[in-house]
Amino acid sequence: MHEKSFSTASVYPVILCGGSGTRLWPVSRESYPKQFAQLSGSESLFQSTLLRMSQAAQYKPPLVVSNCDFRFIVTQQLDAIGIEAEAVLVEPEGRNTAPAVLAAALFLHAKDPDAIMLVAPSDHKLPDVSCFNEAVAKGLGALDGGTLVTFGVEPDRPETGYGYLEVDTAKEANAALALKRFVEKPNAEAASKMLMQDNYLWNAGIFLFKVKDIIAAFETCAGAMIEPVQQAVTEAQADLGFLRLAPEPWAQAENISIDYAVMEKWSSLAVVPLKTHWNDLGDWNAILREATRDGEADSNGVVTSARATAIDCENTMLRSDSEALEVVGIGLTDVIAVAMNDAVLVASKDRAQDVKLAVTELKERKIKQATEFPKDHRPWGWFESLVVGDRFQVKRILVHPGASLSLQSHFHRSEHWIVVEGTAQVTVDDEVKLVTENESIYVPLGAVHRMENPGKVPMVLIEVQTGTYVGEDDIIRYEDVYARDKV
């Protein structure tokens, strides 16, 4: 089979960027899932994925498919690494991976019927870029005749948290292999048996296909999905650099994964082995394993963050993501402890997969930490509550360079702003003034006001709210560059 190299093919990366944020709680949550968090290294997993698919000239700008709630986080993290997306498709609601992939395919087909798309999750670790590009090149050579390509990883342990791919043989390392079947996440006994054979690979959840071929596969295997998704794309509305898929037809698309909807039903499938390290970082045990692999563990297998101390511990991870909270472990074995400002997880290492059960229970009890992140990310930056009382609240607020909050007023509270970093341009009724570091300004109850960062560095201020009600819904917006009345 002729192998098509990157020199003769153009590939559009399609980055799937949703997620519920349950398995790496409390660092990952529904409002800020793991792909955006800095779990290791200087970039988030989302940023690492984008960079991996931008280092060959034949990669086109990426197409990102994401949830409405994450759209501004997506653009902020794109800007931070200097990558401009082909488009950011905004899902009105999560419908799993099949509608997301189909929407991306239909969007690209309208632009270029001969396009090739490389679909990847945004939350996996795959550090060897050159090996990944070699695998993609092998996959390009297998795309003739309507073949859909997926990628598999050679297992190194009896993992029960991954799906598997059964192939004819895994010995041909330099060729795409015929896929016999998908295997659901196995129990420990089945995983051990598959590890002993050479024809099972972990399912990496990465796909490569011609746009016209995946659309044809949907027409054959999941035809009922074509009409609502096509309508959602056709009626999509451009908004602040995003493309909002039309909500009513989108809601009619089946909530199903691409594996179940198409891949397991399609007759012409190939698998390219990824002969490199890969990890989906699906739980805290995986994070510990990665840190150990990267040389961050001590001689006793203990990994600690900057604000953590371990005494006589073994095979344990202690992590604090709070500037004001030191985690100390004494005499611990096989324990994971992760602390945030508002929540602490302590778990046996072999129960790491069950963190999602804790999140479910917290949701049932309506505990806000189950889903809400301590930092509330907004299109202009973020804020976090430092102290909340009956009639007051203290916040720390960061505003990105050039960003602006809405022109607004409040019914129930007044505000004091103290700038601690950078410079703010503040509007209070008819007065506009600059407020620099160590200066403050008072915003009376009912005053129409706005805060902007006119500088080139982030602006940070402390906000003290006082009044009978300090909830986030006590707001009237008069002007908002982010059009948040549309949500």
C-alpha positions in Angstrom: 0.0 0.0 0.0 1.4 3.4 -1.0 2.1 5.6 2.1 1.0 9.1 1.5 3.4 11.5 3.3 2.7 14.8 4.9 4.3 16.5 1.8 1.3 15.5 -0.4 -1.7 15.7 2.0 -3.4 18.5 4.0 -4.9 17.4 7.2 -7.4 19.4 9.3 -7.0 18.6 13.0 -10.4 18.3 14.7 -10.1 18.8 18.5 -13.0 17.5 20.6 -13.1 19.7 23.7 -16.0 18.7 25.9 -16.0 16.7 29.1 -17.7 16.4 32.5 -14.6 16.7 34.7 -15.4 14.0 37.2 -12.5 11.6 37.3 -9.8 14.1 38.2 -11.9 16.0 40.8 -11.3 18.4 42.5 -8.7 19.9 40.1 -11.1 19.0 37.2 -14.8 19.9 37.4 -17.8 20.3 35.2 -17.2 24.0 34.9 -13.4 23.5 34.2 -12.6 20.0 32.9 -9.2 18.4 32.9 -8.1 19.5 29.4 -7.9 23.1 30.5 -6.0 22.4 33.8 -2.3 22.5 34.1 -1.7 18.9 35.3 1.9 18.7 34.3 4.3 20.9 32.3 3.7 24.5 31.3 0.7 23.9 29.0 -2.7 22.5 29.6 -3.6 19.2 27.9 -5.7 21.1 25.4 -2.8 23.4 24.5 -0.4 20.4 24.2 -2.8 18.7 21.8 -3.0 21.8 19.6 0.8 22.2 19.6 1.2 18.5 18.7 -1.0 19.0 15.6 0.7 22.2 14.5 4.3 21.2 14.1 4.1 19.8 10.6 3.5 22.3 7.8 0.7 20.3 6.2 -1.5 20.5 9.3 -4.2 23.0 8.5 -5.4 25.3 11.3 -7.4 23.3 13.9 -11.2 23.0 14.1 -12.3 22.9 17.7 -15.6 21.5 18.8 -16.5 22.6 22.3 -19.3 23.3 24.8 -20.9 26.7 25.0 -19.6 27.1 28.6 -16.0 26.6 27.5 -15.9 28.8 24.4 -14.0 31.7 26.0 -11.5 29.4 27.8 -10.8 27.8 24.4 -10.0 31.1 22.8 -7.9 32.3 25.7 -5.8 29.1 25.7 -5.5 29.3 21.9 -4.3 32.9 22.1 -1.8 32.0 24.9 0.1 29.6 22.6 -0.3 31.7 19.4 -2.6 29.3 17.4 -5.5 30.6 15.4 -8.3 28.1 14.8 -10.0 27.4 11.5 -13.2 27.7 13.5 -14.6 27.0 17.0 -17.9 25.1 16.7 -20.0 25.7 19.8 -22.4 22.9 20.8 -25.6 24.1 22.4 -25.5 21.0 24.5 -23.2 18.0 24.8 -24.4 15.1 22.5 -21.3 12.9 22.8 -18.7 12.4 20.0 -20.7 11.2 17.1 -22.7 14.4 16.4 -19.5 16.5 17.1 -17.5 14.5 14.5 -20.3 14.7 12.0 -20.7 18.5 12.5 -17.0 19.0 11.9 -17.1 16.8 8.8 -20.0 18.6 7.3 -18.4 22.0 8.0 -15.2 20.9 6.4 -16.9 19.3 3.4 -18.6 22.6 2.6 -15.2 24.2 2.6 -13.2 21.4 0.9 -14.9 18.2 -0.3 -11.5 16.5 -0.5 -10.4 17.4 3.0 -8.9 14.9 5.4 -9.7 15.2 9.1 -7.7 14.0 12.1 -10.0 13.7 15.1 -8.4 13.8 18.6 -9.5 14.2 22.2 -8.1 17.3 23.9 -7.1 15.7 27.1 -4.6 13.0 26.3 -0.8 13.0 26.9 1.3 12.0 23.9 4.7 13.7 24.1 6.6 12.2 21.2 5.4 14.5 18.3 7.6 13.0 15.6 6.4 9.5 16.3 2.8 10.7 16.3 3.4 12.4 12.9 4.9 9.2 11.5 1.8 7.3 12.6 -0.4 9.9 10.9 1.6 9.5 7.7 1.0 5.7 7.9 -2.7 6.3 8.4 -2.8 8.5 5.3 -1.6 5.6 3.3 -4.5 3.5 4.4 -7.3 5.8 3.4 -8.1 4.4 0.0 -11.4 2.7 -0.7 -13.4 4.4 2.1 -11.2 3.0 4.9 -11.6 4.7 8.3 -8.4 4.7 10.4 -8.1 4.6 14.2 -5.0 4.5 16.3 -4.0 1.9 19.0 -1.4 1.8 21.7 0.6 -1.3 22.7 -0.5 -2.1 26.3 2.1 -2.4 29.0 -0.2 -3.4 31.8 -3.6 -5.1 32.3 -5.5 -1.8 32.2 -9.3 -2.0 33.0 -10.0 1.7 32.3 -9.4 1.6 28.5 -11.2 0.1 25.6 -9.2 -2.3 23.4 -8.8 -3.0 19.6 -8.4 -6.5 18.4 -6.3 -6.7 15.2 -5.1 -9.5 13.0 -1.6 -9.1 14.3 0.4 -6.4 16.0 3.8 -7.6 14.7 3.7 -5.4 11.6 4.8 -2.3 13.4 5.3 -0.3 10.2 1.9 -0.8 8.6 -1.8 -0.1 9.2 -3.5 -3.3 10.5 -6.9 -4.6 9.8 -9.3 -4.1 12.7 -11.2 -7.2 13.8 -13.3 -5.7 16.6 -13.6 -3.2 19.3 -13.4 -4.5 22.9 -15.2 -2.8 25.8 -13.3 -2.0 29.0 -12.5 -5.4 30.3 -12.3 -6.8 33.8 -8.9 -7.5 35.4 -8.8 -11.2 34.3 -9.7 -10.4 30.6 -7.2 -7.5 30.6 -4.5 -9.8 31.8 -5.2 -12.4 29.1 -5.2 -9.7 26.3 -1.8 -8.4 27.6 -0.3 -11.8 27.1 -1.3 -11.8 23.4 0.2 -9.6 20.6 -3.0 -8.6 18.8 -4.7 -6.3 21.3 -4.1 -2.6 21.5 -5.5 0.1 23.7 -8.0 2.3 21.8 -6.5 5.8 21.8 -9.7 7.4 20.6 -7.9 9.1 17.7 -9.3 8.9 14.2 -8.2 9.8 10.6 -10.5 9.8 7.6 -11.4 11.6 4.4 -14.4 13.9 5.1 -16.4 12.4 2.3 -15.8 8.9 3.6 -16.9 9.6 7.2 -20.1 11.3 5.9 -20.8 8.2 3.8 -20.2 6.0 6.8 -22.7 8.1 8.8 -25.2 7.9 6.0 -24.9 4.0 6.1 -24.6 3.4 9.8 -26.4 6.4 11.5 -28.5 7.9 8.8 -31.0 9.5 11.1 -28.2 11.8 12.5 -27.4 13.4 9.1 -30.5 15.7 8.8 -30.5 17.3 12.3 -26.7 17.8 12.3 -26.6 19.2 8.8 -29.4 21.6 9.8 -27.5 22.6 12.9 -24.5 23.4 10.8 -26.4 25.1 8.0 -28.3 27.3 10.4 -25.2 28.0 12.6 -24.8 31.6 13.7 -21.4 33.4 13.7 -20.9 35.1 17.1 -17.7 36.8 18.3 -15.4 34.5 16.4 -17.4 31.3 17.2 -19.9 29.4 15.1 -22.9 28.5 17.3 -24.6 25.4 16.0 -28.4 25.8 15.8 -29.9 24.5 19.1 -33.2 23.0 18.0 -32.0 20.6 15.3 -28.9 19.8 17.4 -31.1 18.6 20.2 -32.6 16.0 17.8 -29.3 14.3 17.2 -28.8 11.1 19.1 -26.5 11.3 22.1 -23.9 8.6 21.1 -20.2 8.0 20.7 -18.5 7.8 17.3 -17.4 4.3 18.2 -21.0 3.0 18.7 -22.6 5.0 16.0 -20.2 4.3 13.1 -16.8 2.7 13.8 -18.1 -0.6 15.2 -20.5 -1.0 12.3 -18.2 0.0 9.4 -16.7 -2.8 7.3 -13.5 -1.1 6.2 -11.4 -0.2 9.3 -7.6 0.0 9.8 -5.5 0.5 12.9 -2.2 2.3 13.1 -0.1 1.3 16.1 1.3 4.3 18.0 4.7 3.1 19.0 5.2 5.7 21.7 4.1 6.6 25.1 0.4 7.6 25.5 -1.8 8.2 28.5 -5.4 9.5 28.6 -4.8 10.7 32.2 -8.1 9.3 33.2 -7.6 9.2 37.0 -5.2 10.3 39.7 -3.4 7.0 39.6 -2.6 7.8 36.0 -1.3 11.2 37.0 0.9 9.6 39.7 2.2 7.1 37.1 3.0 9.9 34.7 4.8 11.9 37.3 6.9 8.9 38.3 7.7 8.2 34.6 8.8 11.8 34.2 11.2 11.5 37.2 9.2 13.5 39.7 8.9 10.7 42.3 11.5 10.1 45.0 13.1 6.8 45.8 10.0 5.7 47.7 7.6 6.4 44.8 6.3 9.6 46.4 5.3 12.6 44.3 4.7 16.0 46.0 3.8 19.4 44.7 5.5 22.6 45.8 3.1 23.0 48.7 3.2 19.4 50.0 5.4 17.6 52.5 5.7 13.8 52.8 7.3 12.0 55.8 7.9 8.3 55.7 5.4 7.8 52.8 5.5 5.2 50.0 3.8 5.2 46.5 1.8 8.3 47.4 1.0 11.6 45.8 0.4 14.7 47.8 -0.7 17.8 45.8 -1.9 21.2 46.8 -3.2 23.7 44.2 -3.9 26.3 46.9 -1.4 29.1 47.5 -2.4 29.1 51.2 -2.7 25.4 51.9 0.2 23.1 52.8 -0.6 19.3 52.5 1.4 17.1 54.9 1.4 13.3 54.8 2.9 11.0 57.5 3.3 7.3 57.2 1.1 7.0 54.1 1.2 4.1 51.6 -0.7 4.0 48.3 -2.6 7.2 49.0 -3.6 10.1 46.8 -4.3 13.5 48.5 -5.2 16.5 46.3 -6.2 19.8 47.9 -7.8 22.9 46.4 -9.0 26.1 48.2 -12.5 24.7 48.6 -12.1 20.9 48.5 -9.8 18.1 49.5 -9.6 14.6 48.0 -8.0 11.7 50.0 -8.2 8.3 48.3 -6.6 4.9 48.3 -4.5 4.7 45.1 -6.4 1.6 43.9 -9.7 3.4 44.2 -8.7 6.3 41.9 -11.3 5.2 39.3 -14.1 5.7 41.9 -13.6 9.5 42.3 -16.5 10.0 40.0 -18.7 8.2 42.5 -17.8 10.9 45.1 -18.7 13.6 42.5 -22.1 11.9 42.0 -22.8 11.9 45.7 -21.8 15.5 46.1 -24.1 16.5 43.2 -27.0 14.6 44.9 -26.3 16.6 48.0 -26.2 19.8 45.9 -22.7 20.6 47.1 -21.4 23.4 44.8 -17.8 22.0 44.8 -19.1 19.0 42.8 -19.3 21.1 39.7 -18.1 24.6 40.3 -14.4 25.6 40.1 -13.0 27.9 42.7 -12.0 30.3 39.9 -15.0 31.4 37.9 -13.6 31.9 34.4 -15.2 34.6 32.3 -14.4 35.9 28.8 -12.5 38.8 30.3 -10.5 36.8 32.8 -11.5 35.2 36.1 -12.5 35.9 39.7 -12.4 33.9 42.9 -14.2 34.5 46.2 -11.9 34.9 49.1 -14.4 35.6 51.9 -18.2 35.5 51.9 -20.4 36.8 54.8 -24.0 37.6 55.3 -23.7 41.1 53.9 -20.3 41.2 52.2 -18.0 39.3 49.8 -14.3 39.8 49.0 -13.1 38.7 45.6 -9.8 38.6 43.7 -10.4 39.6 40.1 -8.0 39.2 37.1 -8.7 41.0 33.8 -6.7 40.1 30.7 -4.9 42.8 28.8 -7.3 44.7 26.5 -10.4 43.1 28.1 -13.4 44.8 29.6 -16.2 43.9 31.9 -19.8 44.8 30.9 -21.2 48.3 31.6 -23.5 47.3 34.5 -25.2 48.3 37.8 -26.4 46.5 40.9 -29.6 46.7 42.9 -28.4 45.5 46.3 -24.7 46.1 46.7 -21.9 48.7 46.5 -18.3 47.9 45.7 -14.8 49.0 46.7 -12.0 48.2 44.2 -8.3 48.2 45.1 -5.9 47.6 42.3 -3.0 45.4 43.3 -1.4 44.7 39.9 -1.5 46.7 36.7 -3.8 49.6 35.8 -7.6 49.7 35.6 -9.7 52.2 33.6 -12.8 52.6 35.6 -16.1 54.2 34.6 -18.5 55.2 37.4 -21.6 57.0 35.9 -20.1 60.0 34.0 -16.6 59.8 35.4 -13.8 57.8 33.7 -10.4 57.6 35.4 -7.3 55.4 35.6 -6.7 53.6 38.8 -3.1 52.2 39.3 -1.5 49.9 41.8 -2.2 50.7 45.4 -5.1 53.0 44.5 -8.8 52.4 45.1 -12.2 53.6 44.0 -15.7 53.3 45.4 -18.7 52.3 43.3 -22.0 53.3 45.0 -25.1 51.2 45.0 -27.0 51.7 41.7 -24.1 53.4 39.9 -23.5 52.5 36.3 -19.9 51.2 36.1 -17.4 49.4 34.1 -13.8 48.0 34.6 -11.3 47.7 31.8 -7.6 46.8 31.4 -6.1 49.2 29.0 -2.5 47.8 29.6 -0.4 45.0 28.2 -0.2 43.0 31.4 -2.9 41.3 33.4 -4.7 43.6 35.9 -5.5 42.3 39.4 -7.8 43.9 41.9 -9.4 43.1 45.2 -13.2 43.8 45.2 -15.1 44.2 48.5 -18.9 44.0 48.0 -21.2 45.2 50.7 -25.0 45.1 50.7 -28.1 43.0 51.4 -27.4 40.5 48.6 -24.1 39.7 46.8 -25.2 37.0 44.4 -23.9 36.9 40.8 -27.4 37.4 39.4 -27.7 40.9 41.0 -26.6 42.6 37.7 -28.1 44.7 34.9 -25.9 44.8 31.8 -26.2 47.8 29.5 -23.3 47.1 27.2 -21.4 43.8 26.8 -18.8 43.2 24.1 -19.2 39.4 24.8 -22.9 39.4 24.0 -23.7 37.3 27.1 -27.4 37.9 26.8 -27.1 35.2 24.2 -25.4 32.8 26.7 
